[in-house]
Amino acid sequence: MTNIRPFDKERDYPAFAALANDLRLHSPTPPGTEESWRLADCNRPGYEKWGRFVAEKEGEIAGIVAYSQPTNNYHSEKFEVYIGVYPKYQRQGIGTALYQAFSEAIAPHNPIEINADSYDDIPSRIQFWQKQGFVETWQDCDFHLNVASFDPGVLQGAADRVAASGIRIHTYSELKSDSERDRKVYELHCTLCDDIPSTEPFTHLPFEDFKKKYLQEDSPSHLPDACFVAIDGDDKSGDYIGLSALIKPGSGDYFYTHLTGVLSEYRGQSIASALKLRTALYAKEKNVPEICTTVSQKNRNMLAINEKMGFVKQPSWIDFKKEVKV
């Protein structure tokens, strides 16, 4: 007998974190420990609709469904869903039951679209989404860099050209004297995200929510000495023109590249390469063995930089979408 019940915040976080990591329910971007999931939930925007259900069988959690609303492409009637069932409990209707619980939970919110995803090397999950009426819309590529084998010399020439041009690269910490630092990082982040290839327009967090999620000291998404900002000129209060930021996920011995980008009018000057060099050197300094990143297959320039650095392609991340009839 399978019991589907709401997620219990008092006792289910450890099992949820373990299941999400064991079944690779998400890309490296979200946090992965019990503590970081709790913090991420506390930092969700107040307008976001989200929830979870668990499936219990034989006295243990057999599966879980988690739903929320896309932060980057927010729409009040669009949702994203993750479902995972441990292998020994698969093909027993548990995934379908969890999906039904999710569907009933969001029905009062008049959903018009549901998004799901899977790595391309998990055929059972791909087949599940297709069976539920989802269609593939997009693929991103994960890449991993072995930091110990990275040769800084492959990008040193780019860094030298950038320095000679008058562009300076500082860490977020080094820019503390700039009273507008957080606002300028936010505005740069918004502009860069608008240029990322995507099937949907990018939705920006309000400034205060952005600071809470990415810039406050206890945020799992913020390493102040691994957030590198390119500035036009020697003045630290000058124009912010490029950004590359590492985050430390809640689990795993690696860094994840949250975002690397340069304003369009400054592209073609090797600034992105200089920024990526700084992130790799930071990882070497901290003895972190690996950097992971996700890049759209349409982002040819970033793919070329990653290839030059020695990043190795991993399974692709497939996005699925289902339009809901109203």
C-alpha positions in Angstrom: 0.0 0.0 0.0 1.4 3.4 -1.0 0.6 6.5 1.0 0.9 9.9 -0.7 1.1 12.7 1.9 2.2 16.4 2.1 5.9 17.1 2.8 6.6 17.4 6.5 9.0 20.3 7.2 9.8 18.9 10.6 11.1 15.5 9.4 11.3 15.1 5.6 14.2 17.4 4.6 17.0 14.7 5.1 15.1 12.1 3.0 14.2 14.7 0.4 17.8 15.9 0.0 19.1 12.3 -0.2 16.6 11.3 -2.8 17.1 14.4 -4.9 20.9 13.8 -5.0 20.7 10.0 -5.4 18.3 10.3 -8.4 19.8 13.4 -9.9 16.6 15.2 -9.9 18.2 18.6 -10.5 21.3 20.1 -12.2 24.1 21.2 -10.0 22.7 24.7 -9.6 20.2 24.1 -6.7 21.5 23.3 -3.2 21.7 19.7 -2.2 22.0 19.3 1.6 19.2 19.3 4.2 20.4 22.7 5.6 20.8 24.4 2.2 17.4 23.2 1.0 15.8 24.6 4.2 17.6 27.9 3.6 16.6 28.0 -0.1 13.0 27.4 0.9 13.1 30.3 3.5 14.5 32.6 0.8 11.8 31.9 -1.8 10.0 35.1 -3.0 6.7 35.6 -1.2 4.7 35.4 -4.5 6.0 32.0 -5.4 3.7 29.0 -5.2 5.5 25.8 -4.2 5.1 22.5 -2.4 6.0 18.9 -2.1 4.4 15.5 -1.5 6.1 12.2 -0.5 5.2 8.6 -1.3 5.6 6.2 1.6 5.8 2.4 1.1 6.9 -0.4 3.4 7.7 2.2 6.1 10.1 4.4 4.1 10.0 7.2 1.6 9.8 5.7 -1.9 9.4 8.8 -3.9 8.8 12.5 -3.9 7.3 15.3 -6.1 8.4 18.9 -5.7 6.8 21.8 -7.5 7.6 25.5 -7.7 7.5 28.4 -10.1 10.5 29.2 -12.4 12.4 32.1 -10.8 14.2 33.0 -14.0 11.0 32.9 -16.2 8.4 33.7 -13.7 4.7 33.6 -14.6 1.9 33.3 -12.0 0.3 30.5 -13.9 3.4 28.5 -14.9 4.9 25.7 -12.8 7.9 23.4 -12.8 7.9 19.9 -11.3 10.4 17.3 -10.2 9.4 13.7 -9.6 11.7 10.9 -8.3 11.0 7.3 -7.3 13.7 5.0 -6.0 14.5 2.2 -8.5 13.1 -0.7 -6.4 9.7 1.1 -6.3 9.5 2.1 -9.9 6.9 0.8 -12.3 4.4 0.4 -9.5 2.4 3.6 -10.3 4.0 5.7 -7.6 5.3 8.3 -10.1 1.9 8.7 -11.6 0.3 9.0 -8.2 2.7 11.7 -7.2 2.0 13.5 -10.5 -1.7 13.3 -9.7 -1.2 14.8 -6.3 0.9 17.7 -7.8 -1.8 18.3 -10.5 -4.6 18.5 -7.9 -2.5 20.9 -5.7 -1.9 23.4 -8.5 -5.4 23.2 -10.1 -6.8 26.1 -8.0 -4.1 28.3 -9.4 -5.3 27.9 -13.0 -2.0 26.6 -14.5 -1.4 27.1 -18.2 2.0 25.5 -18.5 4.1 22.9 -16.6 7.8 22.5 -17.1 9.9 19.4 -16.3 13.4 18.2 -17.1 15.8 15.3 -17.1 19.3 14.3 -18.0 19.5 12.6 -21.4 21.0 9.5 -19.9 17.9 8.7 -17.8 15.6 7.2 -20.3 13.0 6.1 -17.7 12.5 9.7 -16.6 12.3 10.9 -20.2 9.7 8.3 -21.0 7.7 9.2 -17.9 7.4 12.9 -18.9 6.5 11.9 -22.5 3.8 9.6 -21.2 2.4 12.5 -19.2 2.1 14.6 -22.4 5.3 16.6 -22.1 7.4 17.6 -25.2 11.0 18.4 -25.4 11.8 22.1 -25.8 15.5 22.7 -25.1 18.8 21.1 -24.2 21.7 22.6 -22.2 25.1 21.0 -21.8 26.8 20.3 -18.5 30.6 20.6 -18.5 33.2 19.6 -15.8 36.7 21.0 -15.5 39.5 19.0 -13.6 41.0 22.0 -11.9 44.4 20.2 -11.2 44.9 19.6 -14.9 43.9 23.1 -16.0 46.8 25.0 -17.6 46.4 28.8 -16.8 48.7 29.5 -19.8 45.9 28.8 -22.3 44.1 32.0 -21.1 47.0 34.1 -19.9 47.4 35.9 -23.2 43.7 36.9 -23.0 44.1 38.2 -19.5 47.2 40.2 -20.5 45.3 41.8 -23.4 42.4 42.8 -21.1 44.8 44.3 -18.5 46.6 46.3 -21.3 43.2 47.7 -22.5 42.5 49.3 -19.2 39.8 46.8 -18.0 40.3 45.8 -14.4 38.9 42.7 -12.7 38.0 42.8 -9.0 36.2 40.5 -6.6 32.9 41.4 -5.0 34.7 41.8 -1.7 37.3 44.3 -3.2 34.4 46.5 -4.4 33.1 47.1 -0.9 34.0 50.8 -1.1 31.6 51.3 -3.9 28.3 52.3 -2.2 26.4 51.2 -5.4 28.1 47.8 -5.6 25.0 45.6 -5.0 22.8 47.7 -7.3 25.3 47.6 -10.1 25.9 43.9 -9.7 22.2 43.4 -9.9 21.7 45.5 -13.0 24.7 43.9 -14.7 23.3 40.4 -13.8 19.9 41.4 -15.3 21.4 42.6 -18.5 23.6 39.6 -19.0 20.7 37.2 -18.2 18.6 38.9 -20.9 21.2 37.8 -23.4 21.3 34.1 -22.4 19.7 31.9 -25.2 16.4 30.7 -23.9 12.9 29.7 -25.0 11.3 32.2 -22.6 12.0 35.8 -21.7 14.1 36.1 -18.5 12.3 37.2 -15.4 14.3 39.2 -12.9 14.0 38.9 -9.2 13.2 42.2 -7.4 16.4 43.8 -6.2 15.8 42.9 -2.5 15.0 39.3 -3.3 18.2 39.1 -5.5 20.3 40.4 -2.6 18.7 37.9 -0.3 19.3 34.9 -2.6 22.7 35.8 -4.0 24.5 38.4 -2.0 23.8 38.0 1.7 26.5 36.3 3.8 24.6 33.2 4.7 23.4 32.5 1.1 24.7 29.2 -0.3 24.9 31.0 -3.7 27.4 33.6 -2.7 31.2 33.4 -2.4 32.3 37.1 -2.2 35.9 36.3 -3.2 34.8 34.1 -6.1 32.5 36.7 -7.7 34.6 38.5 -10.3 33.5 41.8 -11.8 35.2 43.5 -14.8 35.3 47.3 -14.6 36.1 49.7 -17.4 39.0 51.7 -15.9 41.0 51.9 -12.7 38.2 53.4 -10.6 36.4 50.8 -8.6 33.3 52.8 -8.7 33.3 52.7 -12.6 31.1 50.9 -15.0 30.6 47.2 -14.3 30.8 45.5 -17.7 31.4 41.8 -17.1 30.8 39.1 -14.4 31.8 35.6 -13.6 30.7 34.1 -10.3 31.3 30.7 -8.6 28.9 29.2 -6.0 29.5 26.3 -3.7 26.6 23.9 -3.9 25.3 22.4 -0.7 26.8 19.0 -1.5 29.8 17.8 -3.5 33.4 18.9 -3.6 33.2 21.3 -6.5 32.3 24.9 -7.5 29.5 25.7 -10.0 29.7 28.7 -12.4 26.5 30.6 -11.7 27.0 33.0 -14.6 29.7 34.4 -16.9 29.0 37.2 -19.3 30.1 40.5 -20.8 28.0 43.4 -22.0 27.5 43.3 -25.7 29.4 46.4 -26.5 32.6 45.0 -24.8 32.5 41.5 -26.4 35.3 40.3 -28.6 38.0 41.7 -26.3 38.8 38.5 -24.4 37.1 39.8 -21.2 35.1 36.6 -20.6 38.3 34.5 -21.0 40.0 36.7 -18.4 37.1 36.3 -16.0 37.0 32.5 -16.5 40.8 32.4 -15.8 40.2 34.1 -12.4 37.5 31.6 -11.4 39.9 28.7 -12.3 42.8 30.2 -10.4 40.5 30.7 -7.4 39.5 27.0 -7.4 43.1 26.0 -7.6 43.9 28.2 -4.7 41.1 26.7 -2.6 42.1 23.1 -3.7 38.6 22.5 -5.0 39.1 19.6 -7.6 36.3 20.5 -10.0 34.3 23.3 -11.6 31.0 22.5 -13.2 29.0 24.7 -15.5 26.0 24.6 -17.8 26.0 26.2 -21.2 23.4 26.4 -23.9 24.3 24.6 -27.1 23.6 27.9 -28.9 26.2 29.9 -26.9 29.1 29.2 -29.3 31.5 31.7 -27.7 31.3 30.3 -24.2 31.4 26.7 -25.6 34.7 27.6 -27.3 36.2 29.1 -24.1 35.2 26.1 -22.1 36.7 23.8 -24.7 40.0 25.7 -24.6 40.1 25.5 -20.8 39.6 21.7 -20.9 36.0 21.4 -19.7 34.6 17.9 -20.5 31.0 17.6 -21.8 28.6 15.6 -19.5 25.1 14.4 -20.2 22.8 17.1 -21.6 19.9 18.6 -19.5 16.6 18.3 -21.4 13.7 20.7 -20.8 10.2 19.5 -21.3 6.9 21.5 -21.4 3.3 20.7 -21.2 0.6 23.2 -22.1 -2.5 22.9 -19.8 -5.9 23.4 -21.4 -8.1 25.8 -19.6 
